[in-house]
């Protein structure tokens, strides 16, 4: 039986987005946001998390990438929350360290039902193509809060902004994949409260 892939649609005065996510996928993705580097980051997230992801986004890119990047984060959080509410036996926690040349970045996640972001990346380059690097934190924050998930992002090494950001997205994919791994020994959800 094929896995159901929830869909989220968001339409505002600034963006229009359709996003689907298959968490038990193979890393296949079709991403079109109009922001080439952001597309690359989302493709890396899906590939390394083994998620099947589709994103079709149109935004007010003449004013910058901010609205599109943040709103894709919101939609990704919404679709993950839909997926997790019907899924038990997942391990809940995941951590991944990803090296990329000079960069070493760690992402740790807890699908806790509580949105929180601790973000510690030093991004010295303000833009990569038409992608403002300050939007990386906005993406992670929107995703964390909308999904009801704690995310810690920490840089241990690196000076190349491209490498640092890409390592962070790859680590997010790997950490989330670990947190969503099923373990049949778990009864219900992985919490002493019995609920998330």
Number of C-alpha atoms within 10 A of each C-alpha: 3 7 9 12 18 16 19 19 14 14 13 10 7 13 18 18 20 17 22 22 22 24 24 17 18 15 19 15 23 15 21 17 21 17 20 14 17 25 18 15 19 24 25 22 25 30 20 20 25 21 23 20 24 20 23 16 22 17 23 15 17 7 9 15 21 19 19 25 26 21 24 25 22 24 24 26 25 23 22 24 20 16 18 17 11 7 13 17 16 22 21 23 19 22 22 21 20 21 20 18 13 13 21 20 27 21 26 22 24 23 25 17 18 14 19 22 19 16 17 14 19 16 17 11 13 12 14 13 11 15 19 17 21 15 20 21 19 20 21 25 24 24 29 28 20 21 27 21 23 21 26 19 24 19 20 16 16 19 15 16 20 18 17 26 22 23 26 30 26 28 28 31 27 26 24 28 26 20 19 23 16 15 12 11 9 13 12 13 17 19 13 7 7 9 10 15
